Amino acid sequence: MNTVISNPSPATTAPFFGNTGSWLEAGAKAARLRVFVADDHSIFRYGVMSVLSGERNMVLVGEAADGLEAVRAAPALEPDVVVMDLDMPRLDGVGAIQALRPLLPQARFVMVSCTLDAPAARRALAAGATSFLLKSSSPQELLTVIQAAHRGHRMMAPEVMDALALENETTTLGADLTQRERELISLMARGMGNREIAERLLITMPTVKFHVTNILSKMHAPNRTAAVLSALRNHIVVLD
């Protein structure tokens, strides 16, 4: 891969595009993998329907225009995989997944989004999404992710994984630095040596060395230069 509660109303259990109910009904009988899509953009729902129409082992069993419709409609349709948009009116994708998981304990959830938002992706995964996919992904990538999700495998676009890794590094690296250690690494980033730092902060040389040792440990850095570069890259230190 190069990238990837009952009695629902008719409006939420049938496609929003013409008379396609017969296609859904006929396909559902032979389908091995039942897919439900929730997205407030009709063009995306139609795109998913078009992609699935060419797959013998998949069928679109229903769709919804927002998270609340999805919560009302999906349980009665018993989908295997729910493709859920992140940003929707009334109830967003994260809230919808949280509401649907107890109602569809066997279903898998694929979150899709137009934007690369690491915190949102993390919230989606915490809520129960199996995968997080960008809408710019190809149809084949969508199919691959749906199939993988059905098997319980987590797949995400490389961009999403990179963003999550960067967010994790930015969030945790240096978080345990004390205020004094932050002062020291800021001075280190300005090219000051231990003696200059001691004079500036009015502390002894052994105290400076003690703080520097702690900084290297907390920054997982082998030396001062690596610690400073990591602090700058992760915005722990910002030079004027």
SULPE-V546197 format. One record per backbone hydrogen bond with DSSP energy under -1.0 kcal/mol. CO is the residue of the C=O (numbers start at 1). NH is the residue of the N-H. E is the energy in kcal/mol with one decimal. If there is no record, write none. Layout:
co/nh/e
CO/NH/E
CO/NH/E
This chain:
co/nh/e
9/12/-1.7
18/20/-1.5
20/24/-2.0
21/25/-2.7
22/26/-2.6
23/27/-2.6
24/28/-2.5
27/31/-1.2
33/59/-1.8
34/80/-2.3
34/81/-2.3
35/61/-2.6
36/83/-3.2
37/64/-1.9
38/85/-2.5
41/45/-1.7
42/46/-2.6
43/47/-1.9
44/48/-2.4
45/49/-2.2
46/50/-2.5
47/51/-2.3
48/52/-2.6
49/53/-1.7
52/55/-2.0
59/35/-3.0
62/37/-1.8
64/39/-2.4
66/70/-1.9
67/71/-2.1
68/72/-1.8
69/73/-2.5
70/74/-2.5
74/77/-1.1
80/108/-2.6
81/36/-2.3
82/110/-2.9
83/38/-2.8
84/112/-2.7
86/93/-2.4
89/91/-3.0
91/67/-1.4
92/96/-2.3
93/97/-2.4
94/98/-2.2
95/99/-1.8
96/100/-2.2
97/101/-2.3
100/104/-2.6
104/107/-1.3
108/82/-2.9
109/130/-3.1
109/131/-1.3
110/84/-3.0
111/133/-3.3
112/86/-2.2
113/135/-2.5
115/117/-1.1
117/121/-2.6
118/122/-2.5
119/123/-2.2
120/124/-2.4
121/125/-2.4
122/126/-2.2
123/127/-1.9
124/129/-2.5
131/111/-2.7
133/113/-1.6
134/137/-1.9
138/142/-2.1
139/143/-2.4
140/144/-2.5
141/145/-2.4
142/146/-2.4
143/147/-2.5
144/148/-2.5
145/149/-2.8
146/150/-2.2
147/151/-1.3
148/153/-3.0
149/152/-1.6
157/161/-2.0
158/162/-2.8
159/163/-2.1
160/164/-2.4
161/165/-2.4
162/166/-2.6
163/167/-2.5
164/168/-2.3
165/169/-2.3
166/170/-2.9
167/171/-2.5
168/172/-2.2
169/173/-2.4
172/175/-2.0
174/177/-1.7
178/182/-2.1
179/183/-1.9
180/184/-2.3
181/185/-2.5
182/186/-1.7
183/187/-1.8
184/188/-2.7
185/189/-2.1
187/192/-2.0
188/191/-1.8
193/197/-2.3
194/198/-2.4
195/199/-2.3
196/200/-2.5
197/201/-2.6
198/202/-1.0
198/203/-1.9
204/208/-1.9
205/209/-2.7
206/210/-2.1
207/211/-2.3
208/212/-2.7
209/213/-2.2
210/214/-1.9
211/215/-2.5
212/216/-2.5
213/217/-1.8
214/218/-2.7
215/219/-2.3
216/221/-2.4
223/227/-2.0
224/228/-2.6
225/229/-2.6
226/230/-2.2
227/231/-2.2
228/232/-2.4
229/233/-2.5
230/234/-2.0
231/236/-2.5
231/237/-1.6
232/235/-1.2
